[in-house]
Amino acid sequence: MRTFTISGNKQTPFLNWLAEGIIGEFLSRGYTYYYVPEENIKLVFHFIDPEKPRPYRRKAQATFVVSVMETSEKSENIHKSAYPYLIRSLANHLMYILHNDDETTDIYFLTPEQGFYKLTYRKGEEEKFFKRIYERLEPLAASQLVIDNDFYDDLPEEIWNGDEITKSLSESGKKLDRMNLLPAPFPLEEYLTPRDMRHLKKLYGIGGLSYGNLSARRDSESFWMSASGINKADMKTVGEDFLLIRGYDPDKNAMKVSVPPNITPKRASVDAIEHWMIYKEHPEVGAIVHVHAWMDGIRATEINYPCGTIELAKTVAELVRNSEEPSRAIIGLKNHGLTITGTDLDDIFERIEGKIIPQVPMS
Ligand SMILES: [Zn+2]
């Protein structure tokens, strides 16, 4: 069901106008508006108070929350000023509104993956403006997360302490660090209460926001991957830093993870579904690296689907399939970063060293 609602406080005439326009656009596209949201509501526009940005308490993982806020504070680094509001309101997306003058208003769109782009509203261009908001947000809101984990404590004893592959992952993590490709993790704890942290872990399925991941195949059925939210420059422990991913359960919509007994495992990276799809389809792919950086002359996705969704995984898998050499593909993820396949980890680093552009283009 394509359902949506508006929540929170619309404190100014502009925000009221914006809410009305959004309602009109989504209704005209076949969405159903709920005054009182049902548990499985698909999309929520949540108007937050910049002084006290309270999260929308979603009941279901499938609910996509867009926080909306207005500010008149100009700042030198808008992304840096705005990003904490996305986090503090536990949203999947943030619309950050900045009025320039009487004629134009900039709306910045932010994603948890640090996507950051803007639409400018000019007075009189209402129709075009709401259409563009719909086109930007709807595909994201309609996408399906695969972030649940199903842990099995059946990892064979001989690899409880890792193997040659976890060793090479650990070295590659250090290499990414030396290449400055591991941005500092976002300090979630500084912005969130323990209760909000638990909520975030449960609904986003993340152990932290540390950006980027890497994996390497173990056999035809499984691969090792860096866990969610860990420091990839210092990966040591199986079940915590490295997880053995051995499949996807479509009935439970969860990733299957093998861990040693007697360990409280860390969560799988939200991108495990994407890596799994690529390994499954291309037996010759031996390793995958994902970084928030860019390279010239690459093919890229057209929609910035959120991390951890089937849609992002499928789109990337398709670009890998259609690339000249699927086992050595470099795919751009719009407003987000790169996914690079290789026959092994060394093969990936040989091809990217010296060619990486730290800044992801945003559009
Ligand atoms: Zn990413």
Boltz pocket constraint, residues with backbone or C-beta under 6 A from the ligand:
constraints:
  - pocket:
      binder: B
      contacts: [[A, 113], [A, 211], [A, 212], [A, 290], [A, 291], [A, 292], [A, 307], [A, 336], [A, 337]]
      max_distance: 6.0
